């Protein structure tokens, strides 16, 4: 958070960050969905993520 990024998706240290990778290793479906969202943003950008997410009925949905 102190690096000035919009989210972890913007960080060069994402792949080896102990904080975010530890967060994703928690049990529960929502953590895998958080990871999926971050990786989608890294690959496709925020605009594409927001376009897809605007069609969801809940806090997460399908990509594609």
FILUM-178317 format. One record per atom (N, C-alpha, C): residue number from 0; x, y, z; atom name. Coordinates in pm, whole numbers, plus 50000, padded with zeros to 5 digits. Example, Ala and Ser with C-alpha at 12.3 -4.5 7.8 and 13.67 -1.06 7.14 Angstrom:
BEGIN
NODE  resi     xx     yy     zz  name
NODE     0  51319  49431  50780     N
NODE     0  51230  49550  50780    CA
NODE     0  51320  49670  50780     C
NODE     1  51285  49775  50708     N
NODE     1  51367  49894  50714    CA
NODE     1  51290  50003  50787     C
***
This chain:
BEGIN
NODE  resi     xx     yy     zz  name
NODE     0  50082  49880  50000     N
NODE     0  50000  50000  50000    CA
NODE     0  50086  50126  50000     C
NODE     1  50203  50117  50052     N
NODE     1  50289  50233  50060    CA
NODE     1  50365  50262  49932     C
NODE     2  50343  50185  49828     N
NODE     2  50418  50200  49703    CA
NODE     2  50346  50288  49601     C
NODE     3  50226  50332  49633     N
NODE     3  50153  50419  49542    CA
NODE     3  50078  50348  49431     C
NODE     4  50062  50217  49440     N
NODE     4  49989  50141  49339    CA
NODE     4  49840  50146  49366     C
NODE     5  49762  50124  49262     N
NODE     5  49617  50114  49279    CA
NODE     5  49579  49984  49350     C
NODE     6  49652  49879  49322     N
NODE     6  49629  49750  49386    CA
NODE     6  49756  49666  49372     C
NODE     7  49752  49547  49429     N
NODE     7  49865  49454  49416    CA
NODE     7  49890  49414  49271     C
NODE     8  49789  49426  49187     N
NODE     8  49803  49392  49045    CA
NODE     8  49910  49477  48977     C
NODE     9  49937  49593  49031     N
NODE     9  50034  49685  48970    CA
NODE     9  50177  49665  49018     C
NODE    10  50196  49582  49117     N
NODE    10  50326  49570  49182    CA
NODE    10  50416  49469  49113     C
NODE    11  50541  49506  49090     N
NODE    11  50640  49416  49030    CA
NODE    11  50675  49300  49123     C
NODE    12  50648  49315  49252     N
NODE    12  50681  49212  49349    CA
NODE    12  50565  49115  49374     C
NODE    13  50458  49127  49299     N
NODE    13  50337  49047  49319    CA
NODE    13  50365  48897  49329     C
NODE    14  50442  48844  49238     N
NODE    14  50465  48699  49232    CA
NODE    14  50536  48642  49353     C
NODE    15  50617  48723  49419     N
NODE    15  50693  48672  49533    CA
NODE    15  50667  48748  49663     C
NODE    16  50559  48826  49665     N
NODE    16  50522  48900  49786    CA
NODE    16  50461  48804  49888     C
NODE    17  50524  48792  50001     N
NODE    17  50476  48702  50105    CA
NODE    17  50340  48742  50160     C
NODE    18  50312  48871  50164     N
NODE    18  50185  48918  50218    CA
NODE    18  50069  48875  50130     C
NODE    19  50074  48907  50002     N
NODE    19  49961  48875  49915    CA
NODE    19  49952  48726  49887     C
NODE    20  50064  48659  49870     N
NODE    20  50061  48515  49845    CA
NODE    20  50010  48440  49968     C
NODE    21  50044  48487  50087     N
NODE    21  49991  48429  50210    CA
NODE    21  49841  48450  50221     C
NODE    22  49794  48566  50180     N
NODE    22  49651  48596  50180    CA
NODE    22  49578  48499  50087     C
NODE    23  49633  48474  49971     N
NODE    23  49569  48385  49875    CA
NODE    23  49569  48239  49920     C
NODE    24  49658  48203  50009     N
NODE    24  49666  48064  50056    CA
NODE    24  49564  48031  50165     C
NODE    25  49492  48132  50212     N
NODE    25  49390  48106  50313    CA
NODE    25  49282  48017  50254     C
NODE    26  49220  47939  50340     N
NODE    26  49113  47852  50292    CA
NODE    26  48987  47935  50267     C
NODE    27  48911  47893  50170     N
NODE    27  48788  47962  50135    CA
NODE    27  48786  48000  49989     C
NODE    28  48671  47982  49932     N
NODE    28  48650  48008  49790    CA
NODE    28  48683  48151  49752     C
NODE    29  48647  48246  49840     N
NODE    29  48666  48388  49807    CA
NODE    29  48812  48423  49781     C
NODE    30  48906  48355  49848     N
NODE    30  49047  48388  49828    CA
NODE    30  49095  48349  49689     C
NODE    31  49043  48239  49637     N
NODE    31  49078  48202  49499    CA
NODE    31  49017  48301  49400     C
NODE    32  48900  48354  49433     N
NODE    32  48837  48454  49346    CA
NODE    32  48914  48587  49351     C
NODE    33  48966  48622  49467     N
NODE    33  49049  48743  49478    CA
NODE    33  49174  48729  49391     C
NODE    34  49235  48612  49398     N
NODE    34  49354  48587  49315    CA
NODE    34  49318  48595  49167     C
NODE    35  49208  48534  49130     N
NODE    35  49163  48536  48991    CA
NODE    35  49142  48679  48943     C
NODE    36  49081  48762  49025     N
NODE    36  49058  48902  48988    CA
NODE    36  49190  48975  48969     C
NODE    37  49283  48958  49061     N
NODE    37  49412  49026  49051    CA
NODE    37  49488  48982  48927     C
NODE    38  49488  48855  48901     N
NODE    38  49560  48806  48783    CA
NODE    38  49492  48850  48654     C
NODE    39  49360  48860  48654     N
NODE    39  49290  48912  48538    CA
NODE    39  49329  49058  48513     C
NODE    40  49333  49137  48617     N
NODE    40  49372  49278  48604    CA
NODE    40  49515  49289  48553     C
NODE    41  49604  49207  48604     N
NODE    41  49743  49210  48557    CA
NODE    41  49753  49180  48408     C
NODE    42  49671  49088  48360     N
NODE    42  49676  49047  48220    CA
NODE    42  49598  49138  48127     C
NODE    43  49487  49195  48177     N
NODE    43  49394  49266  48089    CA
NODE    43  49369  49413  48123     C
NODE    44  49408  49455  48241     N
NODE    44  49389  49593  48282    CA
NODE    44  49259  49617  48358     C
NODE    45  49255  49733  48423     N
NODE    45  49140  49769  48506    CA
NODE    45  49014  49794  48424     C
NODE    46  49027  49857  48310     N
NODE    46  48908  49888  48230    CA
NODE    46  48835  49762  48188     C
NODE    47  48908  49660  48145     N
NODE    47  48846  49533  48107    CA
NODE    47  48784  49464  48228     C
NODE    48  48852  49470  48340     N
NODE    48  48798  49410  48463    CA
NODE    48  48667  49478  48502     C
NODE    49  48665  49610  48499     N
NODE    49  48544  49684  48537    CA
NODE    49  48429  49657  48441     C
NODE    50  48461  49641  48313     N
NODE    50  48356  49611  48215    CA
NODE    50  48292  49475  48245     C
NODE    51  48373  49378  48279     N
NODE    51  48320  49245  48311    CA
NODE    51  48250  49246  48446     C
NODE    52  48311  49307  48545     N
NODE    52  48255  49308  48680    CA
NODE    52  48122  49383  48687     C
NODE    53  48100  49477  48599     N
NODE    53  47975  49554  48602    CA
NODE    53  47854  49466  48569     C
NODE    54  47877  49348  48511     N
NODE    54  47769  49255  48477    CA
NODE    54  47742  49152  48587     C
NODE    55  47826  49147  48687     N
NODE    55  47809  49049  48794    CA
NODE    55  47693  49089  48884     C
NODE    56  47628  48991  48942     N
NODE    56  47519  49016  49036    CA
NODE    56  47567  49014  49180     C
NODE    57  47684  48957  49204     N
NODE    57  47744  48948  49337    CA
NODE    57  47883  49009  49333     C
NODE    58  47960  48987  49436     N
NODE    58  48094  49045  49443    CA
NODE    58  48195  48982  49350     C
NODE    59  48162  48867  49289     N
NODE    59  48249  48808  49189    CA
NODE    59  48165  48727  49092     C
NODE    60  48223  48700  48977     N
NODE    60  48150  48628  48873    CA
NODE    60  48247  48566  48774     C
NODE    61  48196  48540  48657     N
NODE    61  48276  48475  48553    CA
NODE    61  48350  48577  48469     C
NODE    62  48464  48534  48419     N
NODE    62  48544  48616  48329    CA
NODE    62  48528  48558  48189     C
NODE    63  48478  48640  48101     N
NODE    63  48469  48591  47964    CA
NODE    63  48336  48602  47899     C
***
